[in-house]
Amino acid sequence: MAKRKICIITGTRAEYGLLYWLMKKIQQDLDLELQIIATGMHLSPEFGLTYKQIEEDGFIINEKVEMLLSSDTPTAVAKSVGLGTIGFSESLSRLKPDLIIILGDRFELLSVAQTALLLKIPIAHIHGGEKTFGAYDDSIRHAITKMSYLHFVSTDEHRKRVIRLGEHPSRVFNVGAPGVENIKKLNLLTKCELEESLEISLQEPLFLITHHPTTLSQNPIEGTVELLEALDHFENATIIFTKANADDHGREINKLIAKFVSNDLNKRKMFDSLGQLRYLSLLKYASVSVGNSSSGLLEAPYLKTPTVNIGDRQKGRVRPESVFDCSPNSIEIIKTIRKAMEYSFQEKEKYEIFGDGDTSMKIIEILKNTVINSPMKEFYDGE
């Protein structure tokens, strides 16, 4: 019997880190054939050419789809989607996968999904059913859900939401969050190893900052200046930044951060990409995670690190009680950081809400045992 060809498509450092264990299991399975397409930020020197990490991890990249322009205006992002559609149509036609897997809600994946739909290639979508009102990712996520055949969600609430969108319950599976599996399986670096790798002393308090544009706002960089003003009040803190994504105005945020970091290179540092191992290790030792990244809501709680979530980018997303929301106001950010650092992780069920870390094995079993005769489906109206 011919192997089922599973094509995983990845465009960012964070997304690849979440897909790593699933890719490994597909690669090792005798009944499956792994195909990989790298795109987006992976192929950009500005964001660290992170496709090299994929290759260093022992994977073969079958296709590379260039689609990212050197501009972050809404027009440039829209053009990138168009370029991606052209590139994916060519790559997928060559690879002829039996099914593609995509994770999340970025604009690169919109290109993938619409192309696969037109080529009649079934899609398995990870992390559907979630809500993030502050970014157009929210609409992209739901659009991908409607173009996908299989759905791998992270909580029962998200499963119910996908079903309410008209997807049949037999094709919607709660497998937990892939990020939890990373935490359970990776041998995280010691603090000394991390300091050596990052070339900075990680004195406490240690802040890990990941701040992305709020793409649906009239001011997509809202909260950035206020965040940096707030961080200036913590004179003794070691502050590590990861670059904003290549969304609308992401480069503006990175320029502001670079200027802030340059004022104190002994205690501040910005990285194009930390990679999953260094990022999670740093998240483990951080006194607090600050910004508006989903990692502060999903991974940070499992590492017992409190999170200060700024503004509306993650509004609507399910969150543990270790996440403290605040407005994009410097005084509020200062108060909330101090409050978050006092949080005590005691009742596990209140902060570990995204599964037990066996996501990839659950997905593999479903991929191997699900019969897909056609990617076409009917709208499910409920019982």
C-alpha positions as MATLAB code, in Angstrom:
seq = 'MAKRKICIITGTRAEYGLLYWLMKKIQQDLDLELQIIATGMHLSPEFGLTYKQIEEDGFIINEKVEMLLSSDTPTAVAKSVGLGTIGFSESLSRLKPDLIIILGDRFELLSVAQTALLLKIPIAHIHGGEKTFGAYDDSIRHAITKMSYLHFVSTDEHRKRVIRLGEHPSRVFNVGAPGVENIKKLNLLTKCELEESLEISLQEPLFLITHHPTTLSQNPIEGTVELLEALDHFENATIIFTKANADDHGREINKLIAKFVSNDLNKRKMFDSLGQLRYLSLLKYASVSVGNSSSGLLEAPYLKTPTVNIGDRQKGRVRPESVFDCSPNSIEIIKTIRKAMEYSFQEKEKYEIFGDGDTSMKIIEILKNTVINSPMKEFYDGE';
ca = [
       0.000    0.000    0.000;
       1.337    3.433   -0.936;
       2.332    5.730    1.898;
      -0.012    8.620    2.636;
       1.862   11.814    1.699;
       1.498   14.467    4.404;
       2.730   17.956    3.506;
       3.470   20.359    6.365;
       3.732   24.031    5.468;
       5.477   26.459    7.797;
       6.214   30.169    7.527;
       7.475   31.301   10.944;
       9.953   30.304   13.657;
       7.218   29.933   16.300;
       4.918   27.845   14.121;
       7.737   25.461   13.153;
       8.579   24.971   16.819;
       4.987   23.924   17.473;
       5.013   21.509   14.531;
       8.407   19.936   15.306;
       7.267   16.802   17.187;
       4.476   16.108   14.724;
       6.986   16.383   11.851;
       9.327   13.969   13.641;
       6.563   11.409   14.148;
       5.437   11.624   10.521;
       9.063   11.281    9.393;
       9.482    8.111   11.497;
       6.153    6.472   10.620;
       6.360    3.655    8.059;
       2.866    4.380    6.729;
       3.386    8.102    6.133;
       5.644   10.217    3.928;
       6.637   13.671    5.164;
       6.793   16.606    2.760;
       7.807   20.115    3.872;
       7.263   23.504    2.289;
       9.063   26.461    3.907;
       7.832   29.969    3.223;
       7.410   33.468    4.677;
       9.776   34.572    7.429;
      11.793   31.340    7.193;
      13.307   32.584    3.921;
      14.003   36.159    5.036;
      17.504   37.316    6.115;
      15.791   40.017    8.164;
      14.155   37.347   10.319;
      17.165   35.079   10.596;
      16.782   32.666    7.625;
      15.208   30.182    9.987;
      14.696   27.537    7.285;
      18.287   26.572    8.154;
      17.088   25.449   11.597;
      14.611   23.090    9.939;
      17.434   21.520    7.942;
      19.753   21.364   10.959;
      17.025   19.419   12.785;
      17.301   16.661   10.194;
      14.402   17.509    7.903;
      14.447   17.797    4.110;
      12.639   20.866    2.774;
      10.964   19.772   -0.457;
       9.953   23.235   -1.646;
      10.617   26.863   -0.734;
       7.951   29.435   -1.607;
       9.172   33.039   -1.636;
       6.298   35.375   -0.845;
       7.410   37.956    1.745;
       8.008   41.506    0.477;
      10.467   43.881    2.167;
       7.617   46.094    3.309;
       4.978   45.706    6.002;
       2.177   47.916    4.683;
      -1.300   46.410    4.228;
      -0.764   46.574    0.453;
       2.500   44.639    0.755;
       0.855   41.957    2.888;
      -1.988   41.625    0.371;
       0.552   41.289   -2.450;
       2.401   38.643   -0.426;
      -0.792   36.594   -0.247;
      -1.009   36.782   -4.040;
       2.614   35.750   -4.500;
       2.073   32.891   -2.096;
      -0.927   31.641   -4.056;
       1.171   31.486   -7.232;
       4.065   29.768   -5.481;
       1.959   27.224   -3.602;
      -0.021   26.295   -6.701;
       3.257   25.333   -8.392;
       4.773   23.539   -5.370;
       1.659   21.580   -4.434;
       1.136   20.553   -8.065;
       4.646   19.106   -8.064;
       4.421   17.383   -4.674;
       0.854   16.076   -5.042;
       0.296   15.478   -1.293;
      -2.642   13.440   -0.046;
      -3.204   15.976    2.735;
      -1.616   19.203    3.952;
      -1.249   20.348    7.561;
      -1.226   24.000    8.579;
      -1.184   25.544   12.034;
      -2.704   28.823   13.100;
      -3.936   31.917   11.385;
      -1.234   33.924    9.627;
      -1.711   35.449    6.182;
       0.763   32.987    4.615;
      -1.636   30.198    5.510;
      -4.538   31.937    3.799;
      -2.551   31.570    0.563;
      -1.990   27.893    1.305;
      -5.593   27.117    2.172;
      -7.217   28.764   -0.814;
      -4.697   27.128   -3.144;
      -5.223   23.666   -1.654;
      -8.992   24.121   -1.876;
      -8.819   24.862   -5.595;
      -6.413   21.963   -6.170;
      -8.788   19.664   -4.236;
      -6.170   18.757   -1.623;
      -7.650   18.071    1.848;
      -6.458   20.339    4.672;
      -5.899   19.465    8.335;
      -5.933   22.626   10.453;
      -4.400   22.954   13.930;
      -5.583   25.554   16.489;
      -8.936   26.385   14.922;
     -11.926   27.654   16.884;
     -10.001   30.303   18.803;
     -10.672   34.036   18.955;
      -8.306   37.010   18.763;
     -10.381   40.116   18.163;
      -7.465   42.526   17.827;
      -5.984   41.082   14.638;
      -7.204   40.074   11.200;
      -5.754   36.670   12.069;
      -9.143   36.019   13.701;
     -10.975   36.158   10.362;
      -8.195   34.238    8.601;
      -8.432   31.453   11.188;
     -12.186   31.017   10.685;
     -11.814   31.196    6.897;
      -9.210   28.410    7.031;
     -11.595   26.376    9.205;
     -14.214   26.513    6.466;
     -11.662   25.391    3.868;
     -10.321   22.548    6.015;
     -11.453   18.930    6.240;
      -9.889   17.835    9.543;
      -9.661   20.035   12.635;
      -7.237   19.600   15.530;
      -8.240   21.991   18.310;
      -6.718   22.682   21.731;
      -9.764   22.697   24.079;
     -13.348   21.426   24.200;
     -14.575   25.018   23.957;
     -12.696   25.460   20.672;
     -14.101   22.166   19.399;
     -17.653   23.341   20.060;
     -16.957   26.599   18.248;
     -15.632   24.840   15.136;
     -18.743   22.636   15.106;
     -20.927   25.764   15.370;
     -19.139   27.008   12.235;
     -20.723   24.080   10.397;
     -18.016   21.393   10.688;
     -19.143   17.832   11.389;
     -18.232   16.611   14.907;
     -16.663   13.434   13.462;
     -13.934   15.577   11.878;
     -13.177   17.851   14.864;
     -10.728   16.534   17.472;
      -9.533   18.028   20.756;
      -5.840   17.042   20.778;
      -4.536   19.775   23.089;
      -1.957   22.434   22.214;
       1.277   21.381   20.436;
       3.200   23.906   22.539;
       2.580   21.821   25.652;
       4.276   18.844   24.002;
       7.387   20.953   23.401;
       7.565   21.801   27.073;
       7.122   18.182   28.118;
       9.675   16.731   25.671;
      12.434   19.291   25.177;
      15.469   19.197   27.440;
      15.470   22.890   28.274;
      18.751   24.704   28.757;
      20.118   25.469   32.196;
      20.412   29.106   33.129;
      24.192   28.991   32.648;
      23.825   27.393   29.192;
      21.243   29.986   28.260;
      23.445   32.876   29.394;
      26.326   31.495   27.346;
      24.137   31.080   24.263;
      22.526   34.525   24.546;
      25.767   36.222   25.633;
      24.079   38.162   28.409;
      23.799   37.771   32.187;
      20.199   36.914   33.094;
      19.898   38.825   36.342;
      16.478   39.029   37.987;
      13.973   40.400   37.469;
      14.082   38.899   33.974;
      11.499   40.075   31.434;
      10.797   38.256   28.150;
       9.045   40.579   25.706;
       7.174   39.561   22.541;
       5.054   42.337   21.091;
       3.338   42.141   17.691;
       1.189   44.623   15.733;
      -2.525   44.803   16.515;
      -3.445   44.587   12.846;
      -7.136   45.528   13.123;
      -6.416   48.681   15.107;
      -6.281   52.136   13.542;
      -2.843   52.285   15.148;
      -1.268   48.812   14.676;
       1.768   49.654   16.835;
      -0.501   50.746   19.692;
       1.042   50.024   23.061;
       4.637   49.746   21.837;
       5.837   53.160   23.006;
       3.838   52.762   26.220;
       5.394   49.341   26.834;
       8.914   50.692   26.406;
       8.139   53.641   28.704;
       6.914   51.187   31.333;
       9.994   48.976   31.028;
      12.207   52.018   31.634;
      10.830   52.101   35.192;
      12.406   48.713   35.939;
      16.008   49.891   35.947;
      17.447   46.664   37.373;
      15.585   44.304   35.032;
      17.218   42.182   32.350;
      15.012   42.589   29.277;
      15.065   40.195   26.304;
      13.031   40.956   23.170;
      12.093   38.763   20.229;
      11.280   40.589   17.003;
       7.711   41.306   15.986;
       6.269   39.221   13.155;
       6.212   40.383    9.543;
       2.680   41.763    9.913;
       1.467   45.269    9.082;
       3.892   47.733   10.745;
       5.940   44.986   12.401;
       9.140   46.629   11.230;
       8.126   49.882   12.937;
       7.872   48.032   16.236;
      11.278   46.425   15.689;
      12.884   49.820   15.053;
      11.458   51.211   18.288;
      12.689   48.173   20.210;
      16.159   48.389   18.652;
      16.481   52.015   19.775;
      15.328   51.129   23.298;
      17.809   48.253   23.527;
      20.700   50.439   22.339;
      20.343   52.614   25.452;
      21.560   49.787   27.721;
      23.272   46.913   25.911;
      24.373   45.323   29.182;
      20.833   44.540   30.336;
      18.793   44.623   27.120;
      18.944   42.516   23.982;
      16.797   41.853   20.908;
      16.896   38.667   18.815;
      15.710   38.010   15.264;
      14.812   34.492   16.362;
      15.556   32.631   19.582;
      14.442   29.249   18.279;
      12.094   27.029   20.239;
      14.676   25.622   22.672;
      16.119   28.967   23.727;
      12.728   30.662   23.750;
      11.095   28.103   26.023;
      14.187   27.942   28.241;
      14.106   31.710   28.598;
      10.376   31.628   29.245;
      11.015   29.145   32.054;
      13.466   31.452   33.865;
      11.608   34.703   33.156;
      10.073   36.562   36.079;
       7.263   37.577   33.745;
       6.302   37.318   30.069;
       5.126   40.641   28.636;
       3.536   41.668   25.335;
       0.692   40.310   23.239;
       1.911   36.928   21.987;
      -0.185   33.765   22.248;
       2.814   32.046   23.872;
       2.125   34.065   27.002;
      -1.307   32.438   27.198;
      -0.467   28.900   26.046;
       3.126   27.976   26.924;
       4.034   30.368   29.757;
       1.539   28.905   32.271;
       2.975   25.396   31.848;
       6.408   26.804   32.692;
       4.910   28.590   35.715;
       5.670   32.037   34.354;
       3.013   34.756   34.764;
       2.034   36.834   31.757;
       1.134   40.484   31.232;
      -1.045   40.607   28.110;
      -1.267   44.118   26.649;
      -4.158   45.431   24.576;
      -6.648   43.647   22.318;
      -4.515   41.389   20.099;
      -5.414   38.286   22.129;
      -8.869   39.491   23.159;
     -11.353   36.631   23.110;
      -8.775   33.863   23.487;
      -9.204   31.380   26.336;
      -6.677   32.169   29.056;
      -5.527   30.727   32.402;
      -5.694   32.819   35.555;
      -1.916   33.380   35.440;
      -2.507   35.822   32.547;
      -3.057   39.451   33.561;
      -4.674   41.709   30.976;
      -4.024   45.434   30.842;
      -4.629   48.411   28.573;
      -1.807   49.841   26.414;
      -1.019   52.489   28.999;
       2.434   52.783   30.579;
       1.171   53.296   34.138;
      -1.215   50.329   33.840;
       1.554   48.179   32.382;
       3.858   48.984   35.324;
       1.129   48.125   37.852;
       0.219   44.907   36.054;
       3.824   43.702   35.782;
       4.231   44.143   39.535;
       0.940   42.358   40.181;
       1.823   39.464   37.865;
       5.171   38.863   39.545;
       3.324   38.237   42.809;
       1.174   35.443   41.323;
       1.526   32.031   42.950;
       1.091   28.894   40.824;
      -0.836   26.531   43.098;
      -3.925   24.906   41.553;
      -2.730   23.158   38.400;
      -6.155   22.987   36.733;
      -6.340   26.788   36.730;
      -3.277   27.305   34.550;
      -2.771   24.021   32.649;
      -5.833   24.089   30.392;
      -4.447   23.077   26.973;
      -3.907   19.333   27.352;
      -1.258   16.962   28.675;
       1.390   17.081   25.930;
       0.522   14.065   23.746;
      -0.767   16.101   20.794;
       1.380   14.693   17.980;
       0.581   11.053   18.771;
      -3.147   11.808   18.777;
      -2.853   13.568   15.412;
      -0.813   10.717   13.887;
      -3.445    8.141   14.849;
      -6.193   10.249   13.296;
      -4.183   10.834   10.109;
      -3.578    7.099    9.699;
      -7.118    5.959   10.462;
      -9.254    8.590    8.738;
     -10.574    7.755    5.281;
     -10.658   10.810    3.027;
     -12.343   10.089   -0.291;
     -12.816   13.737   -1.150;
     -11.926   17.084    0.468;
     -15.445   18.277   -0.267;
     -17.900   18.412    2.649;
     -21.387   19.542    3.524;
     -22.310   22.231    6.038;
     -23.239   20.642    9.354;
     -26.428   22.175   10.745;
     -26.372   20.240   14.009;
     -28.498   17.417   15.312;
];
